[in-house]
Amino acid sequence: MGAVKIGIIGLGTIGKGVYEAIVNNGGLIEQRTGVSLIVKAVCDKDKSALNAIKGPAELIKTVSADDVLGEKDIDVIVELIGGIDPAKDIILKAIGANKHVVTANKALLSSEWKAIFSAAGKKGVVVNFEAAVGGAIPIIRTLKMSFVADNIRTIYGILNGTTNFMLTEMSEKGCSFDDALKVAQKKGIAESDPALDVSGADSAHKLAILSLLGFGADVSGDDIYTEGITAIGSEDIVNASKWGYSIKLLAIAKNTPEGLELRVHPTLIRSSHLLSSVKGADNAIFVKGDLIGESLLFGKGAGSKPTSSSVVADIVEIAGKIKSGLSCCALPPEPDYASGKIKKKKIEELVIPYYLRFSAIDRPGVLASISSVLAKNNISIANVAQEERKEGETVPVIILTHQAKEGDMRKAIAKIDPLDCIKGATVVIRIEE
């Protein structure tokens, strides 16, 4: 068999990294796998990105994705433009032309997986997407293959490198959210528009994909309860540390008797927990199953090189199947892989301890007023701390609660925040023990 020919659509940092990895490490890949890879065409709407690619004269460089899709001898299309449109159209056209697909597009996969895998299943082509979640962490392949015999109970972890870097900066340097964001942007870890990351939406897209593979759950990122880190202040990190906790943006999926629990939000976890030691832009994912017990996958969750490594691994896997003549099929193999019959647990039914930070006026009876409302809503206080007041400022009142129902907590906060002794919205952070 000859070389497997590849077309790359999207030459951002990851697309360029994939091209360079294949060109620079192609000999190593062939030595290890017996598979020869050739990039036949590259595409980007930005001509300067095309000009930055140094390749042989026969390398096709184009601003039109259709030019790449129309090359009959290209075996694998690598879609790295991101977003929903035109990425969906490109992938479906590639599948329609009997080409295999590799993508890192979590937003598209989390919302349009049915259309994509249905088309791929009918054509008998592969859609690989390891790089969509976890960067260099092989979580997709692990759930698809290594843990295929397990009933997965829980998947949780740090799925976004940008927010983890920012929380690390805030923890270690005592800086504000805004200052941490500026550092992340300066280092190229955060986008110029960081909304997708700091809002938690990026983590929700990734959790939707993991939930599809782990539980067969028909969910999109929009179905997942999501909070970002914009309300977290450096004082919250300091307060958490005093009680033996750190703050992380966690993506959590639990298969409970009440239904599938899906949520993304800032979380207090014990400082002794392994996730507390995950610093910077690294990611870490715990998987619990009935056979494996608990397994941790850890590694670089962002950056062109780690993500490019996962993309190339997906290409090599497909190339190996082509070379060996093995049957190629998409996963999920059938459009009804996720039946949608799995009950989803409402966030209001969550029972968990809470960290609360109130901005209160310094006067007698404030704590009593807060405590009274909490008690009336079945919320029991575990610990209280009241910081010293600075001239002209409100007094932070910090409360840790025992386990309480989310619905009750929301009712209580809705009663407390309008009190004349409270200034500003209360910061509410859930605690995972």
C-alpha positions in Angstrom: 0.0 0.0 0.0 1.2 3.5 -0.7 1.2 6.5 1.6 -2.0 7.7 3.3 -2.8 11.1 1.9 -4.1 13.9 4.2 -5.8 17.2 3.7 -5.6 19.8 6.5 -8.4 22.4 6.7 -7.5 25.2 9.2 -4.0 26.3 9.8 -4.1 27.9 13.2 -1.6 26.9 15.9 -3.0 23.4 16.0 -3.3 22.9 12.2 0.2 24.2 11.7 1.4 22.0 14.5 -0.2 18.9 12.9 1.5 19.7 9.6 4.9 20.2 11.2 4.5 17.0 13.3 3.8 14.9 10.2 6.6 16.5 8.2 9.2 16.4 11.0 8.3 13.1 12.6 7.0 11.2 9.6 10.0 9.0 9.5 9.6 8.1 13.2 5.9 7.4 12.7 6.6 5.0 9.7 9.4 3.3 11.7 7.1 2.6 14.6 3.9 1.8 12.7 4.8 1.0 9.1 2.5 3.7 8.0 3.6 6.5 5.6 1.8 9.8 5.8 1.8 12.6 3.2 0.1 15.9 3.6 -1.3 16.5 0.0 -3.3 19.7 0.7 -3.6 22.5 3.2 -6.4 25.1 3.4 -6.9 28.3 5.3 -8.9 31.5 4.4 -5.9 33.5 5.6 -3.2 33.6 2.8 -0.5 34.5 5.3 -1.1 31.2 7.1 -0.8 29.4 3.8 2.4 31.2 3.0 3.9 30.2 6.4 3.7 26.6 5.4 6.9 25.4 3.9 6.4 22.3 1.7 7.2 20.7 -1.6 6.1 22.2 -4.9 3.3 19.6 -5.2 1.7 20.6 -1.9 -1.7 22.1 -2.6 -2.3 25.4 -0.8 -5.8 26.9 -1.1 -8.3 29.2 0.5 -11.2 26.9 -0.5 -12.1 23.9 1.5 -13.9 22.5 -1.6 -10.5 22.3 -3.3 -9.3 19.9 -0.7 -12.5 17.9 -0.5 -12.4 17.5 -4.3 -9.0 15.8 -4.3 -10.0 12.2 -5.0 -6.9 10.5 -3.6 -7.0 12.2 -0.2 -7.8 9.6 2.4 -8.2 11.7 5.6 -9.6 15.2 6.1 -8.4 17.0 9.2 -10.9 19.7 10.2 -9.3 22.2 12.6 -11.3 25.4 11.9 -13.6 25.0 15.0 -17.1 26.3 15.5 -20.3 24.9 14.0 -20.4 26.5 10.5 -18.8 25.8 8.1 -17.1 23.0 10.0 -20.2 20.8 10.0 -20.7 21.2 6.2 -17.0 20.4 5.6 -17.1 17.2 7.7 -20.4 16.0 6.1 -19.0 16.7 2.6 -15.8 14.8 3.5 -17.9 11.8 4.8 -20.1 12.0 1.7 -16.9 11.7 -0.4 -15.9 8.5 1.5 -13.1 10.3 3.3 -12.2 9.6 6.9 -12.3 12.6 9.3 -10.2 13.7 12.2 -11.4 16.7 14.2 -10.7 18.5 17.5 -14.1 20.4 17.3 -15.7 19.9 20.7 -18.5 22.5 20.1 -19.6 20.8 16.9 -19.3 17.2 18.3 -21.2 18.0 21.4 -24.2 19.4 19.5 -24.2 17.7 16.1 -22.9 14.2 16.9 -26.0 12.5 15.6 -25.8 13.9 12.1 -22.1 13.3 11.9 -21.9 9.7 13.2 -25.1 8.7 11.3 -23.5 9.9 8.0 -20.2 8.2 8.9 -21.9 4.9 9.9 -23.7 4.8 6.5 -20.5 5.4 4.6 -18.4 3.2 6.7 -15.8 5.8 7.5 -14.1 6.8 10.7 -14.5 10.1 12.6 -11.8 10.4 15.2 -11.8 13.2 17.8 -9.3 12.4 20.5 -8.0 16.0 20.6 -11.5 17.4 21.3 -11.1 16.7 25.0 -8.0 16.9 27.2 -5.3 17.9 24.7 -2.6 15.2 25.0 -4.7 13.1 27.4 -6.0 10.0 25.6 -9.4 10.1 27.4 -11.5 9.4 24.3 -9.5 6.3 23.3 -9.5 5.2 26.9 -13.3 5.4 27.2 -13.9 3.8 23.7 -11.4 0.9 24.1 -9.6 0.5 27.5 -12.8 0.8 29.6 -15.2 -0.7 27.2 -16.2 -3.5 29.6 -16.8 -1.1 32.5 -20.0 0.3 33.8 -18.8 3.9 34.2 -20.1 5.5 37.4 -18.4 8.9 37.5 -16.3 11.1 35.2 -14.9 14.3 36.7 -12.0 16.6 36.5 -10.3 19.7 35.1 -11.1 20.0 31.4 -10.0 23.6 30.7 -6.4 24.7 30.8 -7.1 28.4 30.6 -9.2 28.6 33.8 -6.9 26.2 35.6 -4.0 28.4 34.8 -5.9 31.5 36.0 -6.9 29.9 39.3 -3.3 28.8 39.8 -2.1 32.3 39.3 -4.7 33.7 41.7 -3.8 31.1 44.3 0.0 31.3 44.1 0.4 35.0 43.5 -2.7 36.4 45.1 -3.7 38.4 42.0 -7.2 39.3 40.9 -9.2 37.5 38.2 -8.5 40.4 35.7 -4.8 40.3 36.4 -4.7 36.5 36.0 -6.5 36.8 32.7 -4.0 39.3 31.4 -1.1 37.0 32.3 -2.9 34.1 30.6 -3.4 36.2 27.4 0.2 37.4 27.4 1.4 33.8 27.5 -1.0 32.7 24.8 -3.0 30.5 27.1 -6.1 32.6 27.0 -7.8 33.8 23.8 -8.3 37.6 23.2 -12.0 36.8 23.8 -11.9 34.3 26.7 -15.6 34.0 27.2 -15.9 30.4 26.1 -13.3 29.4 28.7 -14.1 31.5 31.7 -17.8 31.0 31.3 -17.4 27.2 31.7 -18.9 26.6 28.2 -15.7 24.9 26.9 -15.7 22.5 29.7 -19.4 21.8 29.2 -18.9 20.9 25.5 -16.1 18.5 26.6 -18.2 16.9 29.3 -21.1 16.3 26.8 -18.7 14.3 24.7 -17.4 12.3 27.6 -21.0 11.7 28.8 -21.9 10.3 25.4 -19.0 7.9 25.5 -19.2 7.0 29.2 -22.9 6.8 29.7 -24.5 6.8 26.2 -26.1 10.1 27.2 -27.8 12.2 24.5 -26.7 15.6 25.8 -25.2 18.8 24.4 -23.2 21.4 26.2 -26.4 23.4 26.5 -28.0 20.6 28.6 -25.3 20.8 31.3 -25.6 23.2 34.3 -22.7 25.6 33.8 -21.0 28.3 35.9 -17.7 29.9 35.1 -15.1 31.5 37.3 -15.8 35.2 36.8 -17.3 35.6 40.3 -14.3 34.0 42.0 -12.1 36.5 43.9 -8.7 36.1 45.3 -10.3 36.4 48.8 -12.3 33.2 48.0 -9.1 31.3 47.3 -7.5 32.6 50.5 -10.6 31.7 52.6 -10.8 28.3 51.1 -7.1 27.7 51.9 -7.7 28.5 55.5 -10.2 25.7 55.8 -8.0 23.2 53.9 -9.5 23.6 50.4 -8.5 24.8 46.9 -10.8 26.0 44.2 -10.9 24.4 40.8 -13.3 24.6 37.8 -14.6 21.0 37.7 -16.7 19.2 35.1 -18.6 16.5 36.8 -20.8 13.6 35.5 -22.2 11.1 37.9 -24.6 8.2 37.2 -26.8 8.3 40.3 -30.0 6.4 41.2 -31.9 9.7 40.7 -30.5 10.2 37.2 -27.4 11.4 35.3 -25.9 14.4 37.2 -24.1 16.8 34.8 -22.5 20.0 36.0 -19.6 22.4 35.4 -18.8 25.0 38.1 -16.1 26.3 40.5 -15.6 23.8 43.3 -13.9 23.6 46.7 -11.9 20.4 46.9 -9.6 19.3 49.7 -6.1 20.5 49.4 -5.0 16.8 49.8 -7.0 15.8 46.7 -4.9 14.9 43.7 -6.8 17.5 41.6 -5.6 20.2 43.9 -2.0 19.5 42.7 -2.9 20.0 39.1 -1.4 23.4 38.3 -1.1 25.8 35.3 -2.7 24.7 32.0 -2.7 21.0 32.8 -5.8 18.9 32.7 -6.7 15.8 34.8 -9.7 13.5 34.5 -10.9 10.8 37.0 -12.9 7.9 35.8 -14.7 5.5 38.2 -16.0 2.2 36.9 -17.3 -1.1 38.4 -14.2 -3.0 37.2 -11.4 -0.4 37.1 -12.2 1.3 40.4 -10.8 4.8 40.0 -8.4 5.8 37.3 -6.7 9.2 36.8 -5.5 10.5 33.4 -3.3 13.6 33.6 -1.4 15.7 31.1 -1.1 18.8 29.0 -4.7 20.0 28.3 -3.9 22.8 25.9 -1.3 24.1 23.5 -0.4 23.4 19.9 2.1 20.6 20.5 0.0 18.4 22.9 -3.2 18.8 20.9 -1.3 18.2 17.6 0.1 15.0 19.1 -3.5 13.7 19.7 -4.6 14.7 16.2 -1.7 12.9 14.6 -2.4 9.8 16.7 -6.0 9.8 15.3 -4.6 10.0 11.8 -2.2 7.2 12.4 -4.9 5.0 13.8 -7.0 5.5 10.7 -4.0 5.0 8.4 -3.2 1.7 10.2 -6.7 0.4 9.5 -6.5 1.4 5.9 -3.1 -0.2 5.5 -4.2 -3.5 7.1 -7.5 -3.6 5.3 -9.5 -3.8 8.5 -13.1 -2.6 8.4 -13.4 1.0 9.4 -16.5 2.1 11.4 -17.4 5.3 13.2 -18.1 5.4 16.9 -20.9 5.5 17.9 -21.6 2.7 15.3 -25.3 3.4 15.1 -27.3 6.7 15.1 -29.2 5.5 18.2 -26.1 4.8 20.3 -27.4 7.3 22.8 -31.1 6.5 23.2 -31.9 9.6 25.1 -33.8 7.5 27.7 -31.3 8.2 30.4 -32.9 10.4 33.0 -31.1 13.6 33.8 -30.9 14.8 37.4 -32.0 18.4 37.8 -29.5 20.7 39.4 -32.1 21.7 42.0 -32.0 18.1 43.3 -28.3 18.3 44.1 -27.4 17.8 47.8 -23.9 19.1 48.6 -22.1 21.3 51.1 -21.6 25.0 50.2 -19.2 27.9 50.6 -21.0 31.2 50.9 -19.4 34.7 50.9 -21.7 37.6 51.9 -20.8 41.2 51.6 -22.5 42.7 54.7 -22.8 46.0 56.4 -21.0 46.0 59.7 -23.8 46.3 62.2 -25.4 44.1 65.0 -27.7 41.3 63.9 -26.4 40.8 60.4 -25.2 37.2 61.1 -28.5 36.5 62.9 -30.5 37.6 59.9 -28.5 35.5 57.5 -28.6 32.4 59.8 -32.4 32.8 60.2 -33.0 32.6 56.5 -30.7 29.7 56.0 -32.4 27.8 58.9 -35.8 28.4 57.5 -34.7 26.8 54.2 -33.2 23.7 55.9 -29.6 24.8 55.6 -27.3 24.0 58.6 -24.2 26.0 59.2 -20.9 24.2 59.7 -18.4 27.1 60.1 -18.5 30.9 60.1 -15.8 33.4 59.7 -16.1 37.2 59.7 -13.2 39.1 58.3 -12.0 42.4 59.7 -13.5 45.4 58.1 -11.5 47.9 56.1 -12.5 51.5 56.3 -15.4 52.3 53.9 -15.8 48.6 52.9 -18.4 46.0 53.7 -17.6 43.0 55.9 -17.1 39.6 54.2 -19.1 37.0 56.1 -17.9 33.5 55.1 -20.1 30.5 55.9 -19.5 26.8 55.2 -22.7 24.7 55.3 -23.4 21.1 55.9 -25.0 19.2 53.0 -28.0 21.1 51.6 -30.3 20.8 48.7 -29.5 23.1 45.8 -33.2 24.2 45.5 -33.2 25.2 49.1 -30.0 27.1 48.8 -31.3 29.1 45.8 -34.4 30.0 47.7 -32.3 31.1 50.7 -30.0 33.3 48.6 -33.0 34.8 46.8 -34.2 36.0 50.3 -30.8 37.1 51.7 -29.4 39.1 48.8 -32.3 41.8 48.9 -31.8 42.4 52.7 -30.7 46.0 53.4 -27.7 44.7 55.3 -26.3 42.8 52.2 -24.5 44.7 49.5 -23.9 42.8 46.2 -24.5 39.3 45.0 -23.5 36.4 47.4 -20.8 34.2 46.1 -21.9 30.6 46.2 -19.4 27.7 45.6 -20.2 24.1 45.9 -17.9 21.7 47.9 -16.9 18.2 46.8 -15.6 16.3 49.8 
